[in-house]
Amino acid sequence: MSVLYQITKVVVGIDQQVDQGEVVGYIDTSKRADATLHFFVQPNPVARNCTIIENLDAIKAEKNILVSYNKDSSQIIFTNPPQELLDTLPPIEASNVGEILDTHIRLTPNQRANLWVLLTGILSDSSSLRGPTGQLSTLIRRTKEGALFKVSLDSYSFPAGYYNRLTFPDSPHANLNSFRLKYEVTESVNLTSANSVLMVAPEIIRPSSYSFWKTTPLLCWSMPENIGKEPIEFRVKIAGPYNVDSDWISDTCWLPPDLPAGSYIWKVLERDARGYMNRPNQYPFAFIITGQ
């Protein structure tokens, strides 16, 4: 699976785990952006930490295809969304006092999001809304569905889940209970953390990829020059009929335990004295144990 977009805003950090329906970045359809997003799912299980991709709409194993259809806007988690996007989304509809409405918005500290809120039913008589800090959200316009407001969500400095309580100060229903908009505040993403990645991967020496062996082969690789701050450690991960992990070692060769016959793929991770690691998406190598 591979898609190429022009991207103007990244809202996730390196190695951050995300779920289906979470926004990882925002694209620029005008093609004026300098950066691009190349999103792919690597079809092999040799990774730093394997994660099962859940909630897929379809899996076509024989063609190595994963299918996930676009989610409705009400099912997507928007992190620090640009205002031009929020202006195009359907308004959040409130029809009853005491309601808790999930905005599906996630903000980092010192961010703001302005949402469209449509009051229907008895609430449509309202001419203004008051937020938790006393700010007023005045009526934008009335439609045949109800009263449309633009409401601000301001993030707090402490990451947690929050409820923006809205009341009706200038309506016949000012004495009624309020309704609440649910949103989340998370820690700021460190977008510079890519500097802590070792960009050069070890070069595989032996065995040659897709070679046949009667018994478990000795695995060897070279240490790239100027890779990082020494000492350098390596970690071999093997996946196949039997999964093996060498843990961190200082040698550039490793003999795995006896493996049963079958096809295996493997790769080498590296870590320097600062804890910086190479990316786990390098192309894996393979070997086949025949057992005879």
One Martini backbone bead per residue (centre of mass of N, CA, C, O) as a GRO file, in nm:
protein
  292
    1MET     BB    1   0.094   0.037   0.026
    2SER     BB    2   0.075   0.357  -0.160
    3VAL     BB    3   0.120   0.715  -0.089
    4LEU     BB    4   0.132   1.049  -0.243
    5TYR     BB    5   0.187   1.363  -0.073
    6GLN     BB    6   0.125   1.682   0.010
    7ILE     BB    7   0.273   1.837   0.301
    8THR     BB    8   0.216   2.084   0.579
    9LYS     BB    9   0.133   1.891   0.838
   10VAL     BB   10   0.264   1.745   1.129
   11VAL     BB   11   0.114   1.527   1.413
   12VAL     BB   12   0.355   1.321   1.433
   13GLY     BB   13   0.596   1.110   1.555
   14ILE     BB   14   0.850   0.922   1.588
   15ASP     BB   15   0.724   0.603   1.662
   16GLN     BB   16   0.430   0.658   1.666
   17GLN     BB   17   0.133   0.528   1.764
   18VAL     BB   18  -0.147   0.441   1.559
   19ASP     BB   19  -0.479   0.456   1.460
   20GLN     BB   20  -0.750   0.406   1.309
   21GLY     BB   21  -0.849   0.747   1.228
   22GLU     BB   22  -0.579   0.893   1.251
   23VAL     BB   23  -0.412   1.177   1.212
   24VAL     BB   24  -0.078   1.256   1.060
   25GLY     BB   25  -0.173   1.474   0.837
   26TYR     BB   26  -0.164   1.760   0.612
   27ILE     BB   27  -0.269   1.861   0.301
   28ASP     BB   28  -0.178   2.016  -0.023
   29THR     BB   29  -0.359   2.076  -0.316
   30SER     BB   30  -0.169   2.311  -0.445
   31LYS     BB   31   0.146   2.220  -0.441
   32ARG     BB   32   0.325   2.421  -0.233
   33ALA     BB   33   0.469   2.213  -0.093
   34ASP     BB   34   0.779   2.067   0.003
   35ALA     BB   35   0.663   1.828   0.138
   36THR     BB   36   0.634   1.470   0.174
   37LEU     BB   37   0.417   1.178   0.186
   38HIS     BB   38   0.523   0.836   0.249
   39PHE     BB   39   0.298   0.574   0.269
   40PHE     BB   40   0.361   0.251   0.429
   41VAL     BB   41   0.336  -0.109   0.418
   42GLN     BB   42   0.534  -0.360   0.540
   43PRO     BB   43   0.555  -0.707   0.417
   44ASN     BB   44   0.702  -0.772   0.716
   45PRO     BB   45   0.793  -0.908   1.048
   46VAL     BB   46   1.069  -0.742   1.054
   47ALA     BB   47   1.094  -0.563   1.354
   48ARG     BB   48   1.129  -0.402   1.633
   49ASN     BB   49   0.802  -0.389   1.672
   50CYS     BB   50   0.540  -0.574   1.641
   51THR     BB   51   0.226  -0.484   1.471
   52ILE     BB   52  -0.102  -0.522   1.463
   53ILE     BB   53  -0.337  -0.477   1.213
   54GLU     BB   54  -0.642  -0.339   1.276
   55ASN     BB   55  -0.957  -0.285   1.143
   56LEU     BB   56  -0.991  -0.403   0.875
   57ASP     BB   57  -1.185  -0.446   0.584
   58ALA     BB   58  -0.946  -0.612   0.432
   59ILE     BB   59  -0.784  -0.936   0.341
   60LYS     BB   60  -0.534  -1.025   0.081
   61ALA     BB   61  -0.309  -1.260   0.115
   62GLU     BB   62  -0.240  -1.362  -0.181
   63LYS     BB   63  -0.164  -1.030  -0.249
   64ASN     BB   64  -0.070  -0.853  -0.016
   65ILE     BB   65  -0.350  -0.702   0.094
   66LEU     BB   66  -0.465  -0.400   0.241
   67VAL     BB   67  -0.789  -0.278   0.360
   68SER     BB   68  -0.885   0.081   0.393
   69TYR     BB   69  -1.132   0.286   0.436
   70ASN     BB   70  -1.268   0.567   0.449
   71LYS     BB   71  -1.366   0.776   0.691
   72ASP     BB   72  -1.574   0.932   0.862
   73SER     BB   73  -1.556   1.232   1.021
   74SER     BB   74  -1.685   1.103   1.293
   75GLN     BB   75  -1.416   0.881   1.302
   76ILE     BB   76  -1.205   1.108   1.327
   77ILE     BB   77  -0.888   1.211   1.448
   78PHE     BB   78  -0.805   1.550   1.519
   79THR     BB   79  -0.489   1.707   1.502
   80ASN     BB   80  -0.450   2.018   1.484
   81PRO     BB   81  -0.655   2.155   1.299
   82PRO     BB   82  -0.726   2.330   1.040
   83GLN     BB   83  -0.960   2.568   0.980
   84GLU     BB   84  -1.031   2.495   0.681
   85LEU     BB   85  -1.133   2.215   0.765
   86LEU     BB   86  -1.352   2.280   0.980
   87ASP     BB   87  -1.528   2.450   0.774
   88THR     BB   88  -1.607   2.170   0.603
   89LEU     BB   89  -1.744   2.045   0.829
   90PRO     BB   90  -1.981   1.926   0.997
   91PRO     BB   91  -2.172   2.006   1.238
   92ILE     BB   92  -2.234   2.003   1.568
   93GLU     BB   93  -2.510   1.842   1.719
   94ALA     BB   94  -2.756   1.999   1.938
   95SER     BB   95  -3.073   1.904   2.127
   96ASN     BB   96  -2.976   1.856   2.432
   97VAL     BB   97  -2.959   1.881   2.745
   98GLY     BB   98  -2.665   1.725   2.881
   99GLU     BB   99  -2.484   1.676   2.659
  100ILE     BB  100  -2.223   1.470   2.508
  101LEU     BB  101  -1.984   1.587   2.270
  102ASP     BB  102  -1.778   1.457   2.030
  103THR     BB  103  -1.516   1.615   1.845
  104HIS     BB  104  -1.245   1.463   1.760
  105ILE     BB  105  -1.026   1.639   1.923
  106ARG     BB  106  -0.667   1.717   1.922
  107LEU     BB  107  -0.458   1.896   2.145
  108THR     BB  108  -0.207   2.103   2.199
  109PRO     BB  109  -0.054   2.324   2.355
  110ASN     BB  110  -0.162   2.635   2.257
  111GLN     BB  111  -0.441   2.570   2.119
  112ARG     BB  112  -0.695   2.615   1.854
  113ALA     BB  113  -1.054   2.552   1.798
  114ASN     BB  114  -1.312   2.610   1.552
  115LEU     BB  115  -1.654   2.536   1.584
  116TRP     BB  116  -1.941   2.398   1.461
  117VAL     BB  117  -2.269   2.465   1.608
  118LEU     BB  118  -2.587   2.295   1.617
  119LEU     BB  119  -2.897   2.409   1.723
  120THR     BB  120  -3.175   2.222   1.822
  121GLY     BB  121  -3.478   2.268   1.892
  122ILE     BB  122  -3.494   2.422   2.192
  123LEU     BB  123  -3.196   2.546   2.140
  124SER     BB  124  -3.260   2.740   1.888
  125ASP     BB  125  -3.332   3.002   2.074
  126SER     BB  126  -3.054   3.074   2.093
  127SER     BB  127  -2.811   3.366   2.089
  128SER     BB  128  -2.601   3.232   2.299
  129LEU     BB  129  -2.272   3.131   2.422
  130ARG     BB  130  -2.101   2.997   2.713
  131GLY     BB  131  -1.806   2.939   2.836
  132PRO     BB  132  -1.581   2.844   3.090
  133THR     BB  133  -1.431   3.150   3.064
  134GLY     BB  134  -1.682   3.350   2.944
  135GLN     BB  135  -1.704   3.320   2.658
  136LEU     BB  136  -1.861   3.424   2.361
  137SER     BB  137  -2.102   3.272   2.133
  138THR     BB  138  -2.231   3.386   1.861
  139LEU     BB  139  -2.456   3.417   1.631
  140ILE     BB  140  -2.443   3.354   1.293
  141ARG     BB  141  -2.702   3.171   1.208
  142ARG     BB  142  -3.007   3.084   1.065
  143THR     BB  143  -3.176   2.784   1.004
  144LYS     BB  144  -3.391   2.528   0.938
  145GLU     BB  145  -3.245   2.356   1.168
  146GLY     BB  146  -3.114   2.623   1.325
  147ALA     BB  147  -2.847   2.726   1.532
  148LEU     BB  148  -2.538   2.886   1.444
  149PHE     BB  149  -2.212   2.824   1.577
  150LYS     BB  150  -1.892   2.951   1.698
  151VAL     BB  151  -1.658   2.750   1.873
  152SER     BB  152  -1.411   2.751   2.121
  153LEU     BB  153  -1.105   2.565   2.163
  154ASP     BB  154  -0.888   2.546   2.448
  155SER     BB  155  -0.590   2.456   2.555
  156TYR     BB  156  -0.417   2.298   2.789
  157SER     BB  157  -0.115   2.209   2.959
  158PHE     BB  158  -0.263   1.944   3.045
  159PRO     BB  159  -0.284   1.625   2.972
  160ALA     BB  160  -0.623   1.546   2.869
  161GLY     BB  161  -0.955   1.524   2.928
  162TYR     BB  162  -1.222   1.740   2.803
  163TYR     BB  163  -1.493   1.981   2.893
  164ASN     BB  164  -1.695   2.205   2.719
  165ARG     BB  165  -1.895   2.426   2.879
  166LEU     BB  166  -2.229   2.518   2.774
  167THR     BB  167  -2.431   2.805   2.784
  168PHE     BB  168  -2.749   3.019   2.825
  169PRO     BB  169  -2.768   3.360   2.885
  170ASP     BB  170  -2.980   3.463   2.621
  171SER     BB  171  -3.227   3.268   2.707
  172PRO     BB  172  -3.505   3.086   2.804
  173HIS     BB  173  -3.267   2.850   2.889
  174ALA     BB  174  -3.059   2.947   3.115
  175ASN     BB  175  -3.166   2.739   3.353
  176LEU     BB  176  -3.047   2.520   3.213
  177ASN     BB  177  -2.868   2.286   3.124
  178SER     BB  178  -2.593   2.197   2.980
  179PHE     BB  179  -2.345   2.139   2.740
  180ARG     BB  180  -2.080   1.920   2.603
  181LEU     BB  181  -1.742   1.927   2.485
  182LYS     BB  182  -1.531   1.681   2.368
  183TYR     BB  183  -1.173   1.665   2.442
  184GLU     BB  184  -0.811   1.668   2.372
  185VAL     BB  185  -0.492   1.672   2.546
  186THR     BB  186  -0.159   1.671   2.433
  187GLU     BB  187   0.147   1.631   2.372
  188SER     BB  188   0.397   1.746   2.220
  189VAL     BB  189   0.557   1.707   1.919
  190ASN     BB  190   0.871   1.574   1.821
  191LEU     BB  191   0.995   1.669   1.504
  192THR     BB  192   1.326   1.638   1.573
  193SER     BB  193   1.380   1.323   1.635
  194ALA     BB  194   1.522   1.236   1.365
  195ASN     BB  195   1.816   1.307   1.473
  196SER     BB  196   1.806   1.014   1.646
  197VAL     BB  197   1.885   0.876   1.371
  198LEU     BB  198   2.029   0.617   1.202
  199MET     BB  199   2.090   0.627   0.850
  200VAL     BB  200   2.280   0.373   0.867
  201ALA     BB  201   2.300   0.051   0.765
  202PRO     BB  202   2.387  -0.251   0.773
  203GLU     BB  203   2.589  -0.475   0.595
  204ILE     BB  204   2.545  -0.761   0.436
  205ILE     BB  205   2.744  -1.061   0.407
  206ARG     BB  206   2.596  -1.310   0.563
  207PRO     BB  207   2.397  -1.452   0.386
  208SER     BB  208   2.278  -1.482   0.099
  209SER     BB  209   2.003  -1.415  -0.050
  210TYR     BB  210   1.821  -1.701  -0.086
  211SER     BB  211   1.974  -1.921   0.050
  212PHE     BB  212   2.086  -2.255   0.103
  213TRP     BB  213   2.043  -2.470   0.403
  214LYS     BB  214   2.085  -2.732   0.621
  215THR     BB  215   2.165  -2.525   0.837
  216THR     BB  216   2.229  -2.290   1.048
  217PRO     BB  217   2.349  -1.986   0.984
  218LEU     BB  218   2.584  -1.750   0.976
  219LEU     BB  219   2.558  -1.411   1.079
  220CYS     BB  220   2.672  -1.122   0.882
  221TRP     BB  221   2.818  -0.788   0.927
  222SER     BB  222   2.872  -0.449   0.885
  223MET     BB  223   3.026  -0.152   1.003
  224PRO     BB  224   2.971   0.153   0.962
  225GLU     BB  225   3.096   0.451   0.906
  226ASN     BB  226   3.015   0.694   1.110
  227ILE     BB  227   2.742   0.607   1.267
  228GLY     BB  228   2.837   0.686   1.573
  229LYS     BB  229   2.844   0.649   1.905
  230GLU     BB  230   3.055   0.487   2.086
  231PRO     BB  231   2.927   0.202   2.127
  232ILE     BB  232   2.815  -0.058   1.915
  233GLU     BB  233   2.502  -0.216   1.862
  234PHE     BB  234   2.327  -0.530   1.799
  235ARG     BB  235   2.019  -0.663   1.632
  236VAL     BB  236   1.861  -0.969   1.567
  237LYS     BB  237   1.592  -1.054   1.340
  238ILE     BB  238   1.377  -1.343   1.316
  239ALA     BB  239   1.148  -1.476   1.065
  240GLY     BB  240   0.921  -1.767   1.087
  241PRO     BB  241   0.867  -2.071   1.208
  242TYR     BB  242   1.094  -1.922   1.392
  243ASN     BB  243   1.149  -1.686   1.637
  244VAL     BB  244   1.436  -1.456   1.663
  245ASP     BB  245   1.645  -1.295   1.926
  246SER     BB  246   1.960  -1.161   2.015
  247ASP     BB  247   1.981  -0.910   2.111
  248TRP     BB  248   2.228  -0.722   2.241
  249ILE     BB  249   2.535  -0.683   2.051
  250SER     BB  250   2.889  -0.643   1.949
  251ASP     BB  251   2.893  -0.819   1.725
  252THR     BB  252   2.910  -0.911   1.353
  253CYS     BB  253   2.817  -1.198   1.458
  254TRP     BB  254   2.559  -1.470   1.443
  255LEU     BB  255   2.440  -1.770   1.601
  256PRO     BB  256   2.176  -1.928   1.588
  257PRO     BB  257   1.971  -2.138   1.673
  258ASP     BB  258   1.824  -2.408   1.596
  259LEU     BB  259   1.644  -2.443   1.297
  260PRO     BB  260   1.389  -2.513   1.128
  261ALA     BB  261   1.255  -2.579   0.854
  262GLY     BB  262   1.263  -2.301   0.622
  263SER     BB  263   1.162  -1.969   0.586
  264TYR     BB  264   1.365  -1.666   0.626
  265ILE     BB  265   1.375  -1.346   0.783
  266TRP     BB  266   1.618  -1.064   0.812
  267LYS     BB  267   1.766  -0.823   1.049
  268VAL     BB  268   1.956  -0.522   1.144
  269LEU     BB  269   2.015  -0.353   1.434
  270GLU     BB  270   2.116  -0.028   1.565
  271ARG     BB  271   2.321   0.110   1.848
  272ASP     BB  272   2.425   0.365   2.033
  273ALA     BB  273   2.535   0.533   2.319
  274ARG     BB  274   2.258   0.723   2.298
  275GLY     BB  275   2.022   0.526   2.162
  276TYR     BB  276   2.047   0.530   1.870
  277MET     BB  277   1.866   0.433   1.573
  278ASN     BB  278   1.768   0.260   1.320
  279ARG     BB  279   1.565   0.189   1.084
  280PRO     BB  280   1.323  -0.087   1.046
  281ASN     BB  281   1.276  -0.054   0.700
  282GLN     BB  282   1.460  -0.237   0.589
  283TYR     BB  283   1.561  -0.466   0.379
  284PRO     BB  284   1.519  -0.791   0.385
  285PHE     BB  285   1.648  -1.103   0.440
  286ALA     BB  286   1.713  -1.443   0.317
  287PHE     BB  287   1.658  -1.793   0.417
  288ILE     BB  288   1.700  -2.156   0.364
  289ILE     BB  289   1.601  -2.450   0.532
  290THR     BB  290   1.614  -2.795   0.453
  291GLY     BB  291   1.746  -3.036   0.650
  292GLN     BB  292   1.941  -3.190   0.387
   0.00000   0.00000   0.00000
